[in-house]
């Protein structure tokens, strides 16, 4: 009787150990939550032109990688424009901001949508000007070429859906920038 009880306890213990090992293979180790700083990206573009027409533009952006494919963000824009080709010089500054979203369709290729508000100087006559806010809604696509793990260059081709005579650029809008 003792041998029979010892055999049953030994078999029961052996089966429990096998079951624990097998079940242990199905438990996933919890993934470490990625810090926010690793999901943020920074970048933007700089434009320079000198001569009869001078243009200086700075457009920084900051975005957040919600998922590897979906990346919303915000941007600022400041540009200085000076044109000496007329009888009187035309010069003004434009400033504003934007919100954007990128959705990566394939490796490097993404769709882009953006809402932008710009404060521009409107010339009514050579001496009469007024500042005015205009809105631009841009859609299009782009390509992101990685340089390393977290940096690269992007090329955007956008179409302004509500272009007016006050819009400071013509369709299509082409942008080249960097992201870090």
ZALUMGU-956241 format. One record per atom (N, C-alpha, C): residue number from 0; chain; atom name; x, y, z. Coordinates in Angstrom, 1 decimal. Example, Ala and Ser with C-alpha at 12.3 -4.5 7.8 and 13.67 -1.06 7.14 Angstrom:
# ZALUMGU-956241
> 0 | A | N | 13.2 | -5.7 | 7.8
> 0 | A | CA | 12.3 | -4.5 | 7.8
> 0 | A | C | 13.2 | -3.3 | 7.8
> 1 | A | N | 12.8 | -2.2 | 7.1
> 1 | A | CA | 13.7 | -1.1 | 7.1
> 1 | A | C | 12.9 | 0.0 | 7.9
This chain:
# ZALUMGU-956241
> 0 | A | N | 0.8 | -1.2 | 0.0
> 0 | A | CA | 0.0 | 0.0 | 0.0
> 0 | A | C | 0.9 | 1.2 | 0.0
> 1 | A | N | 2.0 | 1.2 | 0.8
> 1 | A | CA | 2.9 | 2.3 | 0.8
> 1 | A | C | 3.5 | 2.6 | -0.5
> 2 | A | N | 3.9 | 1.5 | -1.2
> 2 | A | CA | 4.5 | 1.7 | -2.5
> 2 | A | C | 3.5 | 2.2 | -3.6
> 3 | A | N | 2.3 | 1.8 | -3.4
> 3 | A | CA | 1.2 | 2.3 | -4.4
> 3 | A | C | 1.0 | 3.8 | -4.1
> 4 | A | N | 0.9 | 4.2 | -2.9
> 4 | A | CA | 0.7 | 5.6 | -2.6
> 4 | A | C | 1.9 | 6.5 | -3.0
> 5 | A | N | 3.1 | 5.9 | -2.8
> 5 | A | CA | 4.3 | 6.7 | -3.2
> 5 | A | C | 4.3 | 6.8 | -4.7
> 6 | A | N | 3.9 | 5.7 | -5.4
> 6 | A | CA | 3.9 | 5.8 | -6.9
> 6 | A | C | 2.9 | 6.8 | -7.4
> 7 | A | N | 1.7 | 6.8 | -6.8
> 7 | A | CA | 0.7 | 7.8 | -7.2
> 7 | A | C | 1.1 | 9.2 | -6.9
> 8 | A | N | 1.7 | 9.5 | -5.8
> 8 | A | CA | 2.3 | 10.8 | -5.5
> 8 | A | C | 3.4 | 11.2 | -6.4
> 9 | A | N | 4.3 | 10.3 | -6.7
> 9 | A | CA | 5.4 | 10.6 | -7.7
> 9 | A | C | 4.8 | 10.9 | -9.1
> 10 | A | N | 3.9 | 10.1 | -9.6
> 10 | A | CA | 3.3 | 10.3 | -10.9
> 10 | A | C | 2.6 | 11.7 | -10.9
> 11 | A | N | 1.8 | 12.0 | -9.9
> 11 | A | CA | 1.1 | 13.2 | -9.8
> 11 | A | C | 2.0 | 14.4 | -9.8
> 12 | A | N | 3.1 | 14.3 | -9.0
> 12 | A | CA | 4.1 | 15.4 | -9.0
> 12 | A | C | 4.8 | 15.6 | -10.3
> 13 | A | N | 5.1 | 14.5 | -11.0
> 13 | A | CA | 5.8 | 14.5 | -12.3
> 13 | A | C | 4.8 | 15.2 | -13.3
> 14 | A | N | 3.6 | 14.8 | -13.3
> 14 | A | CA | 2.6 | 15.4 | -14.2
> 14 | A | C | 2.4 | 16.9 | -14.0
> 15 | A | N | 2.4 | 17.3 | -12.7
> 15 | A | CA | 2.3 | 18.7 | -12.4
> 15 | A | C | 3.5 | 19.5 | -12.9
> 16 | A | N | 4.7 | 19.0 | -12.7
> 16 | A | CA | 5.9 | 19.7 | -13.2
> 16 | A | C | 5.9 | 19.8 | -14.7
> 17 | A | N | 5.5 | 18.7 | -15.4
> 17 | A | CA | 5.4 | 18.8 | -16.9
> 17 | A | C | 4.4 | 19.9 | -17.3
> 18 | A | N | 3.2 | 19.9 | -16.6
> 18 | A | CA | 2.2 | 20.9 | -17.0
> 18 | A | C | 2.7 | 22.3 | -16.7
> 19 | A | N | 3.4 | 22.5 | -15.7
> 19 | A | CA | 3.9 | 23.9 | -15.4
> 19 | A | C | 4.9 | 24.3 | -16.4
> 20 | A | N | 5.8 | 23.4 | -16.8
> 20 | A | CA | 6.7 | 23.7 | -17.9
> 20 | A | C | 6.0 | 24.0 | -19.2
> 21 | A | N | 5.1 | 23.2 | -19.6
> 21 | A | CA | 4.4 | 23.4 | -20.9
> 21 | A | C | 3.6 | 24.8 | -20.8
> 22 | A | N | 2.9 | 25.1 | -19.8
> 22 | A | CA | 2.2 | 26.3 | -19.7
> 22 | A | C | 3.1 | 27.5 | -19.6
> 23 | A | N | 4.3 | 27.3 | -19.1
> 23 | A | CA | 5.2 | 28.4 | -19.0
> 23 | A | C | 5.7 | 28.9 | -20.4
> 24 | A | N | 5.6 | 28.1 | -21.4
> 24 | A | CA | 6.0 | 28.4 | -22.7
> 24 | A | C | 5.0 | 29.4 | -23.4
> 25 | A | N | 3.8 | 29.5 | -22.9
> 25 | A | CA | 2.8 | 30.4 | -23.4
> 25 | A | C | 2.7 | 31.7 | -22.8
> 26 | A | N | 3.4 | 31.9 | -21.7
> 26 | A | CA | 3.3 | 33.2 | -21.1
> 26 | A | C | 4.3 | 34.2 | -21.8
> 27 | A | N | 3.8 | 35.3 | -22.2
> 27 | A | CA | 4.6 | 36.3 | -22.8
> 27 | A | C | 5.3 | 37.2 | -21.8
> 28 | A | N | 6.5 | 37.5 | -22.0
> 28 | A | CA | 7.2 | 38.4 | -21.1
> 28 | A | C | 6.6 | 39.8 | -21.4
> 29 | A | N | 6.3 | 40.6 | -20.4
> 29 | A | CA | 5.8 | 41.9 | -20.7
> 29 | A | C | 6.8 | 42.8 | -21.4
> 30 | A | N | 6.4 | 43.5 | -22.4
> 30 | A | CA | 7.3 | 44.4 | -23.1
> 30 | A | C | 7.4 | 45.7 | -22.3
> 31 | A | N | 8.7 | 46.2 | -22.3
> 31 | A | CA | 8.9 | 47.4 | -21.7
> 31 | A | C | 8.2 | 48.6 | -22.5
> 32 | A | N | 7.6 | 49.4 | -21.7
> 32 | A | CA | 6.9 | 50.6 | -22.4
> 32 | A | C | 8.0 | 51.5 | -22.9
> 33 | A | N | 7.9 | 51.9 | -24.1
> 33 | A | CA | 8.9 | 52.8 | -24.8
> 33 | A | C | 8.7 | 54.2 | -24.2
> 34 | A | N | 9.8 | 54.8 | -23.7
> 34 | A | CA | 9.7 | 56.2 | -23.2
> 34 | A | C | 9.2 | 57.2 | -24.2
> 35 | A | N | 8.5 | 58.2 | -23.7
> 35 | A | CA | 8.0 | 59.2 | -24.6
> 35 | A | C | 9.1 | 59.8 | -25.5
> 36 | A | N | 10.2 | 60.1 | -24.9
> 36 | A | CA | 11.3 | 60.7 | -25.7
> 36 | A | C | 11.7 | 59.9 | -26.9
> 37 | A | N | 11.5 | 58.6 | -26.8
> 37 | A | CA | 11.9 | 57.7 | -28.0
> 37 | A | C | 10.8 | 57.7 | -29.0
> 38 | A | N | 9.6 | 58.2 | -28.7
> 38 | A | CA | 8.5 | 58.3 | -29.7
> 38 | A | C | 8.4 | 59.7 | -30.3
> 39 | A | N | 9.1 | 60.6 | -29.8
> 39 | A | CA | 9.1 | 62.0 | -30.3
> 39 | A | C | 10.1 | 62.1 | -31.5
> 40 | A | N | 9.8 | 62.9 | -32.5
> 40 | A | CA | 10.8 | 63.2 | -33.5
> 40 | A | C | 10.7 | 64.7 | -33.8
> 41 | A | N | 11.8 | 65.2 | -34.2
> 41 | A | CA | 12.0 | 66.6 | -34.4
> 41 | A | C | 12.6 | 66.8 | -35.8
> 42 | A | N | 12.4 | 68.0 | -36.4
> 42 | A | CA | 13.0 | 68.2 | -37.7
> 42 | A | C | 12.4 | 69.5 | -38.3
> 43 | A | N | 12.3 | 69.5 | -39.6
> 43 | A | CA | 11.8 | 70.6 | -40.3
> 43 | A | C | 12.6 | 71.0 | -41.5
> 44 | A | N | 12.4 | 72.2 | -42.0
> 44 | A | CA | 13.2 | 72.7 | -43.1
> 44 | A | C | 13.6 | 74.1 | -43.0
> 45 | A | N | 14.6 | 74.4 | -43.8
> 45 | A | CA | 15.2 | 75.8 | -43.8
> 45 | A | C | 15.3 | 76.2 | -45.3
> 46 | A | N | 14.9 | 77.4 | -45.6
> 46 | A | CA | 15.0 | 77.9 | -47.0
> 46 | A | C | 15.8 | 79.2 | -47.0
> 47 | A | N | 16.7 | 79.3 | -48.0
> 47 | A | CA | 17.5 | 80.5 | -48.1
> 47 | A | C | 17.6 | 80.9 | -49.6
> 48 | A | N | 17.4 | 82.1 | -49.9
> 48 | A | CA | 17.6 | 82.7 | -51.2
> 48 | A | C | 18.0 | 84.1 | -51.1
> 49 | A | N | 19.1 | 84.5 | -51.8
> 49 | A | CA | 19.6 | 85.8 | -51.7
> 49 | A | C | 19.8 | 86.4 | -53.1
> 50 | A | N | 19.7 | 87.7 | -53.2
> 50 | A | CA | 19.9 | 88.4 | -54.4
> 50 | A | C | 18.8 | 89.5 | -54.6
> 51 | A | N | 18.3 | 89.7 | -55.8
> 51 | A | CA | 17.3 | 90.7 | -56.1
> 51 | A | C | 16.1 | 90.4 | -55.2
> 52 | A | N | 15.8 | 89.1 | -55.0
> 52 | A | CA | 14.7 | 88.6 | -54.1
> 52 | A | C | 15.4 | 87.8 | -53.0
> 53 | A | N | 15.1 | 88.2 | -51.8
> 53 | A | CA | 15.7 | 87.5 | -50.6
> 53 | A | C | 14.6 | 86.8 | -49.9
> 54 | A | N | 14.8 | 85.5 | -49.6
> 54 | A | CA | 13.8 | 84.8 | -48.8
> 54 | A | C | 14.6 | 83.9 | -47.8
> 55 | A | N | 14.1 | 84.1 | -46.5
> 55 | A | CA | 14.7 | 83.3 | -45.4
> 55 | A | C | 13.5 | 82.6 | -44.8
> 56 | A | N | 13.5 | 81.3 | -44.7
> 56 | A | CA | 12.4 | 80.6 | -44.1
> 56 | A | C | 12.9 | 79.5 | -43.1
> 57 | A | N | 12.3 | 79.4 | -41.9
> 57 | A | CA | 12.5 | 78.4 | -40.9
> 57 | A | C | 11.2 | 77.8 | -40.6
> 58 | A | N | 11.2 | 76.4 | -40.6
> 58 | A | CA | 10.0 | 75.7 | -40.4
> 58 | A | C | 10.2 | 74.4 | -39.5
> 59 | A | N | 10.4 | 74.6 | -38.2
> 59 | A | CA | 10.6 | 73.4 | -37.4
> 59 | A | C | 9.3 | 72.6 | -37.2
> 60 | A | N | 9.4 | 71.3 | -36.9
> 60 | A | CA | 8.3 | 70.4 | -36.6
> 60 | A | C | 8.7 | 69.5 | -35.5
> 61 | A | N | 7.6 | 69.1 | -34.8
> 61 | A | CA | 7.8 | 68.1 | -33.7
> 61 | A | C | 6.6 | 67.1 | -33.9
> 62 | A | N | 6.9 | 65.8 | -33.8
> 62 | A | CA | 5.8 | 64.8 | -34.0
> 62 | A | C | 6.0 | 63.7 | -33.0
> 63 | A | N | 4.9 | 62.9 | -33.0
> 63 | A | CA | 4.9 | 61.8 | -32.0
> 63 | A | C | 4.5 | 60.5 | -32.8
> 64 | A | N | 5.2 | 59.5 | -32.6
> 64 | A | CA | 5.0 | 58.2 | -33.2
> 64 | A | C | 3.9 | 57.4 | -32.4
> 65 | A | N | 2.7 | 57.6 | -32.7
> 65 | A | CA | 1.6 | 56.9 | -32.0
> 65 | A | C | 1.8 | 55.4 | -32.2
> 66 | A | N | 2.0 | 55.0 | -33.5
> 66 | A | CA | 2.3 | 53.7 | -33.9
> 66 | A | C | 3.5 | 53.8 | -34.9
> 67 | A | N | 4.1 | 52.8 | -35.3
> 67 | A | CA | 5.2 | 52.9 | -36.3
> 67 | A | C | 4.7 | 53.5 | -37.6
> 68 | A | N | 3.4 | 53.3 | -37.9
> 68 | A | CA | 2.8 | 53.8 | -39.2
> 68 | A | C | 2.1 | 55.1 | -39.1
> 69 | A | N | 1.6 | 55.6 | -37.9
> 69 | A | CA | 0.8 | 56.8 | -37.7
> 69 | A | C | 1.6 | 57.8 | -36.9
> 70 | A | N | 1.8 | 59.0 | -37.5
> 70 | A | CA | 2.7 | 60.0 | -36.8
> 70 | A | C | 2.1 | 61.4 | -37.0
> 71 | A | N | 1.3 | 61.9 | -36.0
> 71 | A | CA | 0.8 | 63.2 | -36.0
> 71 | A | C | 1.9 | 64.2 | -35.5
> 72 | A | N | 1.7 | 65.5 | -35.7
> 72 | A | CA | 2.6 | 66.5 | -35.2
> 72 | A | C | 2.2 | 67.9 | -35.4
> 73 | A | N | 3.0 | 68.8 | -35.0
> 73 | A | CA | 2.8 | 70.2 | -35.1
> 73 | A | C | 4.0 | 70.9 | -35.7
> 74 | A | N | 3.8 | 72.0 | -36.4
> 74 | A | CA | 4.9 | 72.8 | -37.0
> 74 | A | C | 4.7 | 74.3 | -36.8
> 75 | A | N | 5.8 | 75.0 | -36.9
> 75 | A | CA | 5.8 | 76.4 | -36.9
> 75 | A | C | 6.4 | 76.9 | -38.2
> 76 | A | N | 6.1 | 78.1 | -38.6
> 76 | A | CA | 6.6 | 78.6 | -39.9
> 76 | A | C | 6.9 | 80.1 | -39.7
> 77 | A | N | 8.1 | 80.5 | -40.1
> 77 | A | CA | 8.5 | 81.9 | -40.1
> 77 | A | C | 9.3 | 82.1 | -41.4
> 78 | A | N | 8.9 | 83.2 | -42.2
> 78 | A | CA | 9.6 | 83.5 | -43.4
> 78 | A | C | 9.7 | 85.0 | -43.5
> 79 | A | N | 10.8 | 85.4 | -44.1
> 79 | A | CA | 11.1 | 86.8 | -44.4
> 79 | A | C | 11.3 | 86.9 | -45.9
> 80 | A | N | 10.6 | 87.9 | -46.5
> 80 | A | CA | 10.6 | 88.0 | -47.9
> 80 | A | C | 11.0 | 89.5 | -48.3
> 81 | A | N | 11.9 | 89.7 | -49.2
> 81 | A | CA | 12.3 | 91.1 | -49.6
> 81 | A | C | 12.5 | 91.0 | -51.1
> 82 | A | N | 11.8 | 91.9 | -51.8
> 82 | A | CA | 11.9 | 91.9 | -53.3
> 82 | A | C | 12.2 | 93.3 | -53.7
> 83 | A | N | 13.4 | 93.5 | -54.3
> 83 | A | CA | 13.8 | 94.9 | -54.8
> 83 | A | C | 13.6 | 95.1 | -56.3
> 84 | A | N | 12.9 | 94.2 | -57.0
> 84 | A | CA | 12.8 | 94.3 | -58.4
> 84 | A | C | 11.7 | 95.3 | -58.9
> 85 | A | N | 11.0 | 95.9 | -57.9
> 85 | A | CA | 9.9 | 96.9 | -58.3
> 85 | A | C | 10.5 | 98.3 | -58.0
> 86 | A | N | 9.6 | 99.3 | -58.3
> 86 | A | CA | 10.0 | 100.7 | -58.0
> 86 | A | C | 10.1 | 100.9 | -56.5
> 87 | A | N | 9.4 | 100.2 | -55.8
> 87 | A | CA | 9.5 | 100.3 | -54.3
> 87 | A | C | 9.7 | 98.9 | -53.8
> 88 | A | N | 10.5 | 98.8 | -52.7
> 88 | A | CA | 10.8 | 97.4 | -52.2
> 88 | A | C | 9.6 | 96.8 | -51.5
> 89 | A | N | 9.4 | 95.5 | -51.7
> 89 | A | CA | 8.3 | 94.8 | -51.1
> 89 | A | C | 9.0 | 93.9 | -50.1
> 90 | A | N | 8.7 | 94.1 | -48.8
> 90 | A | CA | 9.2 | 93.2 | -47.8
> 90 | A | C | 8.2 | 92.9 | -46.7
> 91 | A | N | 8.2 | 91.7 | -46.2
> 91 | A | CA | 7.2 | 91.3 | -45.2
> 91 | A | C | 7.7 | 90.0 | -44.6
> 92 | A | N | 7.1 | 89.7 | -43.4
> 92 | A | CA | 7.3 | 88.5 | -42.7
> 92 | A | C | 6.0 | 87.7 | -42.7
> 93 | A | N | 6.1 | 86.4 | -42.8
> 93 | A | CA | 4.9 | 85.6 | -42.6
> 93 | A | C | 5.2 | 84.6 | -41.5
> 94 | A | N | 4.2 | 84.4 | -40.7
> 94 | A | CA | 4.4 | 83.4 | -39.6
> 94 | A | C | 3.1 | 82.7 | -39.3
> 95 | A | N | 3.2 | 81.5 | -38.7
> 95 | A | CA | 2.1 | 80.7 | -38.4
> 95 | A | C | 2.4 | 79.3 | -37.9
> 96 | A | N | 1.4 | 78.5 | -38.0
> 96 | A | CA | 1.6 | 77.1 | -37.5
> 96 | A | C | 0.8 | 76.1 | -38.2
> 97 | A | N | 1.0 | 74.9 | -37.9
> 97 | A | CA | 0.2 | 73.8 | -38.6
> 97 | A | C | 0.1 | 72.6 | -37.7
> 98 | A | N | -0.8 | 71.8 | -38.0
> 98 | A | CA | -1.0 | 70.4 | -37.5
> 98 | A | C | -1.0 | 69.5 | -38.7
> 99 | A | N | -0.3 | 68.3 | -38.5
> 99 | A | CA | -0.2 | 67.4 | -39.6
> 99 | A | C | -0.3 | 66.0 | -39.1
> 100 | A | N | -0.6 | 65.1 | -40.0
> 100 | A | CA | -0.6 | 63.6 | -39.7
> 100 | A | C | 0.0 | 62.9 | -40.9
> 101 | A | N | 0.8 | 61.9 | -40.6
> 101 | A | CA | 1.4 | 61.1 | -41.7
> 101 | A | C | 1.0 | 59.6 | -41.4
> 102 | A | N | 0.7 | 58.9 | -42.4
> 102 | A | CA | 0.4 | 57.5 | -42.3
> 102 | A | C | 1.2 | 56.8 | -43.3
> 103 | A | N | 2.1 | 55.9 | -42.8
> 103 | A | CA | 3.0 | 55.2 | -43.7
> 103 | A | C | 2.3 | 54.0 | -44.4
> 104 | A | N | 2.3 | 54.0 | -45.7
> 104 | A | CA | 1.6 | 53.0 | -46.5
> 104 | A | C | 2.5 | 51.8 | -46.7
> 105 | A | N | 3.8 | 52.1 | -47.0
> 105 | A | CA | 4.8 | 51.1 | -47.2
> 105 | A | C | 6.1 | 51.6 | -46.6
> 106 | A | N | 7.1 | 50.9 | -46.6
> 106 | A | CA | 8.4 | 51.3 | -46.1
> 106 | A | C | 8.9 | 52.6 | -46.8
> 107 | A | N | 8.8 | 53.7 | -46.0
> 107 | A | CA | 9.3 | 55.0 | -46.5
> 107 | A | C | 8.2 | 55.8 | -47.2
> 108 | A | N | 7.2 | 55.2 | -47.7
> 108 | A | CA | 6.2 | 56.0 | -48.5
> 108 | A | C | 5.0 | 56.3 | -47.6
> 109 | A | N | 4.6 | 57.6 | -47.5
> 109 | A | CA | 3.5 | 57.9 | -46.6
> 109 | A | C | 2.5 | 58.9 | -47.2
> 110 | A | N | 1.3 | 58.9 | -46.7
> 110 | A | CA | 0.3 | 59.9 | -47.0
> 110 | A | C | 0.4 | 61.0 | -46.0
> 111 | A | N | 0.1 | 62.3 | -46.4
> 111 | A | CA | 0.3 | 63.4 | -45.5
> 111 | A | C | -0.9 | 64.3 | -45.6
> 112 | A | N | -1.5 | 64.8 | -44.5
> 112 | A | CA | -2.6 | 65.8 | -44.5
> 112 | A | C | -2.2 | 66.8 | -43.5
> 113 | A | N | -2.5 | 68.1 | -43.8
> 113 | A | CA | -2.0 | 69.2 | -43.0
> 113 | A | C | -3.0 | 70.4 | -43.0
> 114 | A | N | -3.2 | 71.0 | -41.9
> 114 | A | CA | -4.0 | 72.2 | -41.8
> 114 | A | C | -3.1 | 73.3 | -41.3
> 115 | A | N | -3.0 | 74.4 | -42.0
> 115 | A | CA | -2.0 | 75.4 | -41.7
> 115 | A | C | -2.7 | 76.8 | -41.6
> 116 | A | N | -2.3 | 77.6 | -40.7
> 116 | A | CA | -2.8 | 79.0 | -40.6
> 116 | A | C | -1.5 | 79.9 | -40.6
> 117 | A | N | -1.6 | 80.9 | -41.5
> 117 | A | CA | -0.5 | 81.8 | -41.7
> 117 | A | C | -1.0 | 83.2 | -41.6
> 118 | A | N | -0.2 | 84.0 | -40.9
> 118 | A | CA | -0.4 | 85.5 | -40.8
> 118 | A | C | 0.4 | 86.2 | -41.9
> 119 | A | N | -0.2 | 86.8 | -42.9
> 119 | A | CA | 0.6 | 87.4 | -44.0
> 119 | A | C | 0.3 | 88.9 | -44.0
> 120 | A | N | 1.2 | 89.6 | -44.7
> 120 | A | CA | 1.0 | 91.0 | -45.0
> 120 | A | C | 0.4 | 91.1 | -46.4
> 121 | A | N | -0.7 | 91.8 | -46.4
> 121 | A | CA | -1.4 | 92.0 | -47.7
> 121 | A | C | -1.2 | 93.4 | -48.2
> 122 | A | N | -0.7 | 93.6 | -49.4
> 122 | A | CA | -0.5 | 94.9 | -50.0
> 122 | A | C | -1.7 | 95.3 | -50.8
> 123 | A | N | -2.4 | 96.4 | -50.3
> 123 | A | CA | -3.5 | 97.0 | -51.1
> 123 | A | C | -2.9 | 98.0 | -52.1
> 124 | A | N | -2.0 | 98.8 | -51.6
> 124 | A | CA | -1.3 | 99.8 | -52.5
> 124 | A | C | 0.2 | 99.7 | -52.0
> 125 | A | N | 1.0 | 100.6 | -52.6
> 125 | A | CA | 2.4 | 100.6 | -52.2
> 125 | A | C | 2.6 | 101.0 | -50.8
> 126 | A | N | 1.7 | 101.8 | -50.3
> 126 | A | CA | 1.8 | 102.3 | -48.9
> 126 | A | C | 0.8 | 101.7 | -47.9
> 127 | A | N | -0.3 | 101.1 | -48.5
> 127 | A | CA | -1.4 | 100.6 | -47.6
> 127 | A | C | -1.3 | 99.1 | -47.5
> 128 | A | N | -1.1 | 98.6 | -46.3
> 128 | A | CA | -1.0 | 97.2 | -46.1
> 128 | A | C | -1.8 | 96.8 | -44.9
> 129 | A | N | -2.1 | 95.5 | -44.8
> 129 | A | CA | -2.8 | 95.0 | -43.6
> 129 | A | C | -2.4 | 93.5 | -43.4
> 130 | A | N | -2.3 | 93.1 | -42.1
> 130 | A | CA | -2.0 | 91.7 | -41.8
> 130 | A | C | -3.3 | 90.9 | -41.8
> 131 | A | N | -3.2 | 89.7 | -42.3
> 131 | A | CA | -4.4 | 88.9 | -42.4
> 131 | A | C | -4.1 | 87.4 | -42.2
> 132 | A | N | -4.9 | 86.7 | -41.5
> 132 | A | CA | -4.8 | 85.2 | -41.3
> 132 | A | C | -5.4 | 84.5 | -42.5
> 133 | A | N | -4.7 | 83.5 | -43.0
> 133 | A | CA | -5.3 | 82.7 | -44.1
> 133 | A | C | -5.1 | 81.2 | -43.7
> 134 | A | N | -5.9 | 80.4 | -44.1
> 134 | A | CA | -5.9 | 79.0 | -43.8
> 134 | A | C | -5.6 | 78.2 | -45.1
> 135 | A | N | -4.8 | 77.2 | -45.0
> 135 | A | CA | -4.4 | 76.3 | -46.1
> 135 | A | C | -4.6 | 74.8 | -45.6
> 136 | A | N | -5.3 | 74.0 | -46.5
> 136 | A | CA | -5.5 | 72.6 | -46.2
> 136 | A | C | -4.7 | 71.9 | -47.3
> 137 | A | N | -3.7 | 71.1 | -46.9
> 137 | A | CA | -2.8 | 70.5 | -47.8
> 137 | A | C | -2.9 | 69.0 | -47.7
> 138 | A | N | -2.9 | 68.3 | -48.8
> 138 | A | CA | -2.9 | 66.8 | -48.8
> 138 | A | C | -1.9 | 66.4 | -49.9
> 139 | A | N | -1.4 | 65.2 | -49.6
> 139 | A | CA | -0.4 | 64.6 | -50.6
> 139 | A | C | 0.3 | 63.5 | -50.0
> 140 | A | N | 1.5 | 63.3 | -50.5
> 140 | A | CA | 2.3 | 62.2 | -50.0
> 140 | A | C | 3.8 | 62.5 | -50.0
> 141 | A | N | 4.5 | 61.6 | -49.5
> 141 | A | CA | 6.0 | 61.8 | -49.4
> 141 | A | C | 6.7 | 60.6 | -49.3
> 142 | A | N | 8.0 | 60.7 | -49.2
> 142 | A | CA | 8.9 | 59.6 | -49.1
> 142 | A | C | 10.0 | 60.0 | -48.0
> 143 | A | N | 10.2 | 59.0 | -47.1
> 143 | A | CA | 11.1 | 59.2 | -46.0
> 143 | A | C | 12.3 | 58.3 | -46.2
> 144 | A | N | 13.5 | 58.8 | -46.3
> 144 | A | CA | 14.7 | 58.0 | -46.5
> 144 | A | C | 15.5 | 58.1 | -45.2
> 145 | A | N | 15.6 | 56.9 | -44.5
> 145 | A | CA | 16.4 | 56.9 | -43.3
> 145 | A | C | 17.9 | 57.0 | -43.5
> 146 | A | N | 18.5 | 57.7 | -42.6
> 146 | A | CA | 20.0 | 57.8 | -42.5
> 146 | A | C | 20.5 | 56.9 | -41.4
> 147 | A | N | 19.7 | 56.7 | -40.4
> 147 | A | CA | 20.2 | 55.8 | -39.3
> 147 | A | C | 19.0 | 55.3 | -38.6
> 148 | A | N | 19.1 | 55.0 | -37.3
> 148 | A | CA | 18.0 | 54.4 | -36.6
> 148 | A | C | 16.9 | 55.4 | -36.4
> 149 | A | N | 17.2 | 56.7 | -36.1
> 149 | A | CA | 16.2 | 57.7 | -35.8
> 149 | A | C | 16.2 | 59.0 | -36.6
> 150 | A | N | 16.9 | 59.0 | -37.7
> 150 | A | CA | 17.1 | 60.2 | -38.5
> 150 | A | C | 16.9 | 59.9 | -40.0
> 151 | A | N | 16.6 | 61.0 | -40.7
> 151 | A | CA | 16.4 | 60.8 | -42.2
> 151 | A | C | 16.0 | 62.1 | -42.8
> 152 | A | N | 15.7 | 62.0 | -44.1
> 152 | A | CA | 15.3 | 63.1 | -44.9
> 152 | A | C | 13.9 | 62.7 | -45.6
> 153 | A | N | 13.1 | 63.8 | -45.7
> 153 | A | CA | 11.8 | 63.5 | -46.4
> 153 | A | C | 11.6 | 64.5 | -47.5
> 154 | A | N | 10.8 | 64.0 | -48.5
> 154 | A | CA | 10.4 | 64.8 | -49.6
> 154 | A | C | 8.9 | 64.7 | -49.7
> 155 | A | N | 8.2 | 65.9 | -49.7
> 155 | A | CA | 6.8 | 65.9 | -49.7
> 155 | A | C | 6.3 | 66.6 | -51.0
> 156 | A | N | 5.2 | 66.1 | -51.5
> 156 | A | CA | 4.5 | 66.8 | -52.6
> 156 | A | C | 3.1 | 66.9 | -52.2
> 157 | A | N | 2.7 | 68.2 | -52.0
> 157 | A | CA | 1.4 | 68.5 | -51.4
> 157 | A | C | 0.5 | 69.3 | -52.4
> 158 | A | N | -0.8 | 69.2 | -52.2
> 158 | A | CA | -1.7 | 70.0 | -53.0
> 158 | A | C | -2.5 | 70.9 | -52.0
> 159 | A | N | -2.6 | 72.2 | -52.2
> 159 | A | CA | -3.4 | 73.1 | -51.4
> 159 | A | C | -4.8 | 73.0 | -51.9
> 160 | A | N | -5.7 | 72.5 | -51.1
> 160 | A | CA | -7.1 | 72.4 | -51.5
> 160 | A | C | -7.9 | 73.7 | -51.6
> 161 | A | N | -7.4 | 74.7 | -50.9
> 161 | A | CA | -8.2 | 76.0 | -51.0
> 161 | A | C | -7.2 | 77.1 | -51.3
> 162 | A | N | -6.5 | 77.0 | -52.4
> 162 | A | CA | -5.5 | 78.0 | -52.8
> 162 | A | C | -6.3 | 79.3 | -53.3
> 163 | A | N | -5.8 | 80.4 | -52.8
> 163 | A | CA | -6.4 | 81.7 | -53.2
> 163 | A | C | -5.3 | 82.6 | -53.7
> 164 | A | N | -5.6 | 83.8 | -54.1
> 164 | A | CA | -4.6 | 84.8 | -54.5
> 164 | A | C | -3.7 | 85.2 | -53.4
> 165 | A | N | -4.1 | 85.0 | -52.1
> 165 | A | CA | -3.3 | 85.4 | -51.0
> 165 | A | C | -2.3 | 84.3 | -50.6
> 166 | A | N | -2.5 | 83.1 | -51.0
> 166 | A | CA | -1.6 | 82.0 | -50.7
> 166 | A | C | -0.2 | 82.2 | -51.1
> 167 | A | N | 0.8 | 82.1 | -50.2
> 167 | A | CA | 2.1 | 82.5 | -50.6
> 167 | A | C | 2.9 | 81.5 | -51.5
> 168 | A | N | 2.3 | 80.4 | -51.8
> 168 | A | CA | 2.9 | 79.4 | -52.7
> 168 | A | C | 1.9 | 78.8 | -53.7
> 169 | A | N | 2.4 | 78.3 | -54.8
> 169 | A | CA | 1.5 | 77.7 | -55.8
> 169 | A | C | 1.5 | 76.2 | -55.7
> 170 | A | N | 0.5 | 75.6 | -56.2
> 170 | A | CA | 0.4 | 74.2 | -56.3
> 170 | A | C | 1.3 | 73.6 | -57.4
> 171 | A | N | 1.9 | 72.5 | -57.3
> 171 | A | CA | 2.0 | 71.7 | -56.1
> 171 | A | C | 3.1 | 72.3 | -55.2
> 172 | A | N | 2.9 | 72.1 | -53.9
> 172 | A | CA | 3.8 | 72.5 | -52.9
> 172 | A | C | 4.8 | 71.4 | -52.6
> 173 | A | N | 6.1 | 71.7 | -52.9
> 173 | A | CA | 7.2 | 70.7 | -52.7
> 173 | A | C | 8.0 | 71.1 | -51.5
> 174 | A | N | 8.2 | 70.2 | -50.6
> 174 | A | CA | 9.0 | 70.4 | -49.4
> 174 | A | C | 10.1 | 69.3 | -49.2
> 175 | A | N | 11.2 | 69.8 | -48.8
> 175 | A | CA | 12.3 | 68.8 | -48.4
> 175 | A | C | 12.7 | 69.2 | -47.0
> 176 | A | N | 12.8 | 68.2 | -46.2
> 176 | A | CA | 13.2 | 68.5 | -44.8
> 176 | A | C | 13.9 | 67.3 | -44.1
> 177 | A | N | 14.3 | 67.5 | -42.9
> 177 | A | CA | 15.0 | 66.5 | -42.1
> 177 | A | C | 14.3 | 66.1 | -40.9
> 178 | A | N | 14.5 | 65.0 | -40.4
> 178 | A | CA | 13.9 | 64.5 | -39.1
> 178 | A | C | 14.9 | 63.8 | -38.3
> 179 | A | N | 14.9 | 64.1 | -37.0
> 179 | A | CA | 15.9 | 63.5 | -36.0
> 179 | A | C | 15.2 | 62.9 | -34.9
